[in-house]
C-alpha cells in the first residue's frame, strides 16, 4: 500500500468501480519515490478544491496495476508515476513522470470543467 492520504485502489475491481461509478477520476500509479510523492501531495491538496473529481493512488509494482500499464495511452511511457484522468470511464488524458500543481490544475480544468452559473 502507498502511504498517502488518497483513496487506494488495491484490486482491479476497485479500479473498475472507481472509474465506472464516478464521472471524473484521477489515478496516480506510482511508488513512494521522488518523482511520485510530489504528485500525490498535489492531488491531496486539490481534493478540497476539486470536489467533483475523485482522486486515487495505485501501487505501480503491484500486479493489479497492469490495468493501467496496458492502456494504449501509456505505451512508450518511461517515467513514473503514470497519472491517468478518466471521464465517464474513458481515458481523457494520461501523463508520466512528475507534474507541477499548475500542470495538474490545467488538466483538471480542461478535462473536468464545471460550469458555474451566476
ROSE-4610 file (N, C-alpha, C; in Angstrom, 1 decimal, always signed):
// ROSE-4610
residu = [X/X/X/X/X/X/X/X/X/X/X/X/X/X/X/X/X/X/X/X/X/X/X/X/X/X/X/X/X/X/X/X/X/X/X/X/X/X/X/X/X/X/X/X/X/X/X/X/X/X/X/X/X/X/X/X/X/X/X/X/X/X/X/X/X/X/X/X/X/X/X/X/X/X/X/X/X/X/X/X/X/X/X/X/X/X/X/X/X/X/X/X/X/X/X/X/X/X/X/X/X/X/X/X/X/X/X/X/X/X/X/X/X/X/X/X/X/X/X/X/X/X/X/X/X/X/X/X/X/X/X/X/X/X/X/X/X/X/X/X/X/X/X/X/X/X/X/X/X/X/X/X/X/X/X/X/X/X/X/X/X/X/X/X/X/X/X/X/X/X/X/X/X/X/X/X/X/X/X/X/X/X/X/X/X/X/X/X/X/X/X/X/X/X/X/X/X/X/X/X/X/X/X/X/X/X/X/X/X/X/X/X/X/X/X/X/X/X/X/X/X/X/X/X/X/X/X/X/X/X/X/X/X/X/X/X/X/X/X/X/X/X/X/X/X/X/X/X/X/X/X/X/X/X/X/X/X/X/X/X/X/X/X/X/X/X/X/X/X/X/X/X/X/X/X/X/X/X/X/X/X/X/X/X/X/X/X/X/X/X/X/X/X/X/X/X/X/X/X/X/X/X/X/X/X/X/X/X/X/X/X/X/X/X/X/X/X/X/X/X/X/X/X/X/X/X/X/X/X/X/X/X/X/X/X/X/X/X/X/X/X/X/X/X/X/X/X/X/X/X/X/X/X/X]
num = [1/1/1/2/2/2/3/3/3/4/4/4/5/5/5/6/6/6/7/7/7/8/8/8/9/9/9/10/10/10/11/11/11/12/12/12/13/13/13/14/14/14/15/15/15/16/16/16/17/17/17/18/18/18/19/19/19/20/20/20/21/21/21/22/22/22/23/23/23/24/24/24/25/25/25/26/26/26/27/27/27/28/28/28/29/29/29/30/30/30/31/31/31/32/32/32/33/33/33/34/34/34/35/35/35/36/36/36/37/37/37/38/38/38/39/39/39/40/40/40/41/41/41/42/42/42/43/43/43/44/44/44/45/45/45/46/46/46/47/47/47/48/48/48/49/49/49/50/50/50/51/51/51/52/52/52/53/53/53/54/54/54/55/55/55/56/56/56/57/57/57/58/58/58/59/59/59/60/60/60/61/61/61/62/62/62/63/63/63/64/64/64/65/65/65/66/66/66/67/67/67/68/68/68/69/69/69/70/70/70/71/71/71/72/72/72/73/73/73/74/74/74/75/75/75/76/76/76/77/77/77/78/78/78/79/79/79/80/80/80/81/81/81/82/82/82/83/83/83/84/84/84/85/85/85/86/86/86/87/87/87/88/88/88/89/89/89/90/90/90/91/91/91/92/92/92/93/93/93/94/94/94/95/95/95/96/96/96/97/97/97/98/98/98/99/99/99/100/100/100/101/101/101/102/102/102/103/103/103/104/104/104/105/105/105/106/106/106/107/107/107/108/108/108/109/109/109/110/110/110/111/111/111/112/112/112/113/113/113/114/114/114/115/115/115/116/116/116/117/117/117/118/118/118]
x = [+0.9/+0.0/+0.9/+0.4/+1.1/+0.7/+1.7/+1.4/+1.1/-0.2/-0.7/-2.1/-2.6/-4.0/-5.0/-4.6/-5.6/-6.3/-7.4/-8.1/-7.2/-7.1/-6.2/-7.0/-6.5/-7.1/-6.2/-6.8/-6.0/-6.4/-7.3/-7.7/-8.2/-8.3/-8.9/-10.3/-11.0/-12.4/-12.5/-11.6/-11.6/-11.4/-10.5/-10.2/-11.5/-12.1/-13.2/-14.4/-14.6/-15.7/-15.4/-14.2/-13.9/-14.2/-13.7/-13.9/-15.3/-16.0/-17.4/-18.5/-18.2/-19.2/-19.0/-17.9/-17.6/-17.3/-17.8/-17.7/-16.3/-15.6/-14.2/-13.3/-12.3/-11.3/-9.9/-9.0/-7.6/-6.9/-6.1/-5.4/-3.9/-3.2/-1.8/-1.2/-0.5/+0.0/+1.5/+2.1/+3.5/+4.0/+5.1/+5.8/+6.0/+6.6/+6.9/+8.3/+8.5/+9.8/+9.7/+10.9/+11.0/+10.2/+9.8/+9.0/+7.5/+7.2/+5.8/+5.2/+6.0/+5.5/+5.0/+5.6/+5.1/+3.7/+3.5/+2.2/+1.1/+1.4/+0.4/+0.1/+1.1/+0.8/+0.0/+0.2/-0.6/-2.1/-2.3/-3.6/-4.3/-3.6/-4.1/-4.6/-3.7/-4.1/-5.3/-5.4/-6.5/-7.9/-7.9/-9.1/-10.2/-9.8/-10.8/-11.3/-10.5/-10.9/-11.7/-11.3/-12.0/-12.9/-13.9/-14.8/-15.5/-15.6/-16.2/-15.3/-14.1/-13.1/-12.7/-12.6/-12.2/-10.8/-10.0/-8.5/-8.1/-7.3/-6.9/-5.4/-4.8/-3.5/-3.5/-2.5/-2.4/-0.9/-0.5/+0.9/+1.4/+2.4/+2.9/+3.4/+4.1/+4.7/+3.8/+2.5/+1.5/+1.0/+0.8/+0.3/-1.0/-1.8/-3.1/-2.9/-1.8/-1.6/-1.4/-1.4/-1.5/-2.7/-3.8/-4.9/-4.6/-3.6/-3.1/-2.0/-1.0/+0.2/-0.1/-1.3/-1.6/-2.4/-2.8/-3.5/-2.8/-3.4/-2.7/-2.1/-2.8/-2.4/-1.0/-0.6/+0.7/+1.8/+1.5/+2.5/+3.7/+4.9/+6.0/+6.4/+5.6/+5.9/+7.1/+8.1/+9.2/+9.4/+8.7/+8.8/+7.6/+7.7/+6.5/+6.5/+5.3/+4.1/+3.4/+2.5/+1.6/+0.4/-0.1/-1.3/-2.3/-3.4/-4.5/-5.7/-6.3/-7.5/-8.7/-9.7/-10.9/-12.1/-12.8/-14.1/-15.2/-16.2/-17.2/-16.6/-15.5/-14.9/-14.0/-13.7/-12.8/-11.6/-10.4/-9.2/-9.3/-9.2/-9.2/-7.8/-6.9/-5.6/-4.7/-3.5/-2.5/-1.2/-0.5/+0.8/+1.8/+3.1/+4.1/+5.1/+5.7/+6.7/+6.0/+6.9/+6.5/+5.6/+4.6/+3.8/+3.9/+3.7/+3.6/+2.1/+1.9/+0.5/-0.2/+0.4/-0.2/-0.5/+0.3/+0.1/-1.2/-1.2/-2.4/-3.7/-3.6/-4.8/-5.3/-4.3/-4.6/-5.4/-4.9/-5.5/-6.9/-7.0/-8.3/-9.3/-8.9/-9.8/-10.2/-9.3/-9.6/-10.6/-10.2/-10.9/-12.1/-12.1/-13.3/-13.9/-14.0/-14.6/-16.0/-16.3/-17.6/-18.0/-19.2/-19.6/-20.3/-20.0/-20.6/-21.6/-22.9/-23.9/-23.9/-24.1/-24.1/-25.5]
y = [-1.2/+0.0/+1.2/+2.3/+3.5/+4.3/+5.1/+5.9/+7.3/+7.4/+8.7/+8.9/+10.1/+10.3/+10.1/+9.6/+9.4/+8.1/+7.9/+6.6/+5.6/+4.4/+3.4/+2.5/+2.2/+1.2/-0.1/-1.1/-2.3/-3.5/-3.4/-4.5/-4.0/-4.8/-4.4/-4.1/-4.8/-4.5/-3.1/-2.7/-1.3/-0.3/-0.5/+0.4/+0.5/-0.6/-0.6/+0.1/-0.1/+0.5/+2.0/+2.4/+3.9/+4.6/+4.0/+4.7/+4.6/+3.6/+3.4/+4.0/+4.3/+4.9/+6.4/+6.9/+8.3/+9.0/+10.2/+10.8/+11.2/+11.8/+12.4/+11.7/+11.1/+10.3/+10.6/+10.8/+10.9/+9.8/+8.9/+7.8/+8.1/+8.1/+8.2/+6.8/+6.2/+4.9/+5.0/+4.8/+5.0/+4.3/+4.8/+4.3/+5.4/+5.1/+6.1/+6.7/+7.2/+7.7/+9.2/+9.8/+11.3/+11.9/+11.1/+11.6/+11.5/+10.6/+10.3/+11.0/+11.1/+11.7/+13.1/+14.0/+15.3/+15.3/+14.4/+14.3/+13.8/+12.9/+12.5/+13.7/+14.5/+15.7/+16.7/+16.9/+17.8/+17.4/+16.1/+15.5/+15.7/+15.4/+15.6/+17.0/+18.0/+19.4/+19.8/+19.2/+19.7/+19.0/+18.0/+17.3/+18.2/+19.1/+20.1/+21.1/+21.5/+22.4/+21.8/+20.6/+19.9/+18.7/+19.1/+18.2/+17.3/+17.7/+16.9/+15.9/+15.8/+14.8/+13.8/+12.6/+11.6/+11.2/+11.4/+11.2/+9.8/+9.0/+7.7/+7.5/+6.6/+6.1/+4.6/+4.1/+2.7/+2.3/+1.2/+0.8/+0.3/+0.9/+0.6/-0.8/-1.3/-2.6/-3.8/-3.5/-4.5/-5.0/-6.3/-6.9/-6.3/-5.8/-5.2/-4.0/-3.3/-2.1/-2.4/-3.6/-4.0/-3.3/-3.1/-2.4/-1.0/-0.4/+0.9/+0.7/-0.2/-0.3/-0.8/-1.5/-2.0/-1.0/+0.2/+1.1/+1.6/+1.7/+2.2/+3.7/+4.4/+5.8/+5.9/+4.8/+4.8/+4.1/+3.6/+2.9/+3.9/+3.5/+4.4/+5.2/+5.2/+5.9/+5.3/+6.1/+5.5/+6.0/+7.1/+7.6/+7.4/+7.2/+7.1/+8.4/+8.7/+8.0/+8.1/+7.1/+7.2/+7.9/+9.0/+9.6/+9.6/+9.0/+8.7/+9.5/+10.2/+11.0/+10.4/+10.0/+9.3/+10.2/+10.2/+10.9/+9.9/+9.6/+8.6/+7.3/+6.8/+5.5/+5.5/+6.6/+6.6/+7.5/+7.0/+7.8/+9.1/+10.3/+11.5/+12.2/+11.7/+12.2/+11.3/+11.1/+10.3/+11.0/+11.0/+11.6/+10.7/+10.9/+10.2/+11.2/+10.7/+11.5/+12.6/+13.4/+14.4/+15.5/+16.0/+17.1/+18.2/+19.4/+20.5/+20.7/+21.5/+21.8/+22.5/+23.4/+24.2/+23.2/+22.2/+21.3/+20.4/+20.0/+19.2/+20.0/+21.2/+22.0/+22.3/+22.5/+22.8/+21.6/+20.4/+19.2/+19.0/+19.2/+19.1/+20.1/+21.3/+22.4/+22.1/+21.6/+21.3/+20.1/+19.0/+17.7/+17.6/+18.2/+18.1/+19.4/+20.2/+21.6/+21.5/+22.4/+22.5/+24.0/+24.1/+25.5/+26.0/+27.2/+27.8/+28.9/+28.7/+29.7/+30.8/+32.0/+33.2/+33.5]
z = [+0.0/+0.0/+0.0/-0.7/-0.7/+0.5/+1.1/+2.3/+1.9/+1.4/+1.0/+1.7/+1.6/+2.2/+1.1/-0.1/-1.2/-0.9/-1.6/-1.6/-2.4/-1.9/-2.5/-3.4/-4.6/-5.5/-5.3/-4.7/-4.3/-5.1/-6.0/-6.9/-8.2/-9.2/-10.5/-10.3/-9.4/-9.1/-8.5/-7.6/-7.0/-8.2/-9.1/-10.2/-11.0/-11.4/-12.3/-11.7/-10.4/-9.6/-9.6/-9.3/-9.2/-10.5/-11.7/-12.9/-13.5/-13.1/-13.6/-12.8/-11.5/-10.6/-10.4/-10.9/-10.7/-12.1/-12.3/-13.6/-13.9/-12.9/-13.0/-12.1/-12.6/-11.8/-12.2/-11.2/-11.4/-10.6/-11.3/-10.7/-10.9/-9.8/-9.8/-9.5/-10.5/-10.4/-10.2/-9.0/-8.8/-7.6/-7.1/-5.9/-4.9/-3.8/-2.8/-3.1/-4.3/-4.8/-5.1/-5.4/-5.6/-6.7/-7.7/-8.8/-8.5/-7.7/-7.4/-6.2/-5.1/-3.9/-4.1/-4.9/-5.1/-5.8/-6.7/-7.4/-6.4/-5.6/-4.5/-3.7/-3.3/-2.4/-3.1/-4.4/-5.2/-5.2/-5.5/-5.5/-4.1/-3.1/-1.7/-1.5/-1.9/-1.8/-2.6/-3.8/-4.7/-4.4/-3.6/-3.3/-2.8/-1.9/-1.4/-2.4/-3.3/-4.3/-5.5/-5.8/-6.9/-6.4/-5.8/-5.1/-6.1/-7.4/-8.5/-9.1/-8.5/-9.0/-7.9/-8.2/-7.3/-7.5/-6.5/-6.6/-5.9/-6.6/-6.1/-6.4/-5.6/-5.9/-6.2/-6.9/-7.1/-7.1/-6.5/-6.5/-7.9/-8.4/-9.7/-9.8/-8.7/-8.7/-8.3/-8.1/-7.8/-9.1/-9.2/-10.5/-10.9/-10.0/-10.4/-11.2/-11.1/-11.9/-13.4/-13.8/-15.2/-15.9/-15.1/-15.7/-16.2/-15.6/-16.0/-17.0/-16.7/-17.6/-19.0/-19.2/-20.6/-21.4/-20.8/-21.6/-22.8/-23.9/-25.1/-24.9/-24.0/-23.8/-23.0/-22.4/-21.7/-22.4/-23.6/-24.4/-24.7/-24.4/-24.5/-23.3/-22.3/-21.1/-20.4/-19.9/-19.3/-17.9/-17.5/-16.1/-15.3/-14.0/-13.2/-12.3/-11.8/-11.9/-13.2/-13.5/-14.6/-14.0/-14.5/-14.0/-15.1/-14.7/-15.7/-15.3/-16.2/-16.0/-16.8/-16.0/-16.6/-16.6/-17.6/-17.6/-18.1/-17.3/-17.6/-18.0/-17.3/-17.5/-18.7/-19.4/-20.5/-20.2/-20.7/-20.5/-21.4/-20.7/-21.5/-21.5/-20.6/-20.6/-19.8/-20.2/-19.5/-19.5/-18.4/-18.3/-17.6/-17.7/-17.0/-16.4/-15.3/-14.6/-13.7/-13.1/-12.2/-12.9/-12.2/-12.6/-11.6/-12.0/-11.1/-10.8/-9.7/-9.4/-10.5/-11.1/-12.3/-13.4/-13.7/-14.8/-14.4/-13.2/-12.8/-12.8/-12.3/-12.4/-13.8/-14.7/-16.1/-16.7/-16.4/-16.9/-16.3/-15.0/-14.3/-14.9/-15.1/-15.6/-17.0/-17.8/-19.2/-19.3/-18.7/-18.8/-18.0/-16.8/-15.9/-15.6/-16.6/-16.4/-15.9/-14.9/-14.3/-14.6/-15.2/-15.5/-14.2/-13.9/-12.7/-13.1/-12.8/-13.2/-12.2/-12.7/-11.8/-11.4]
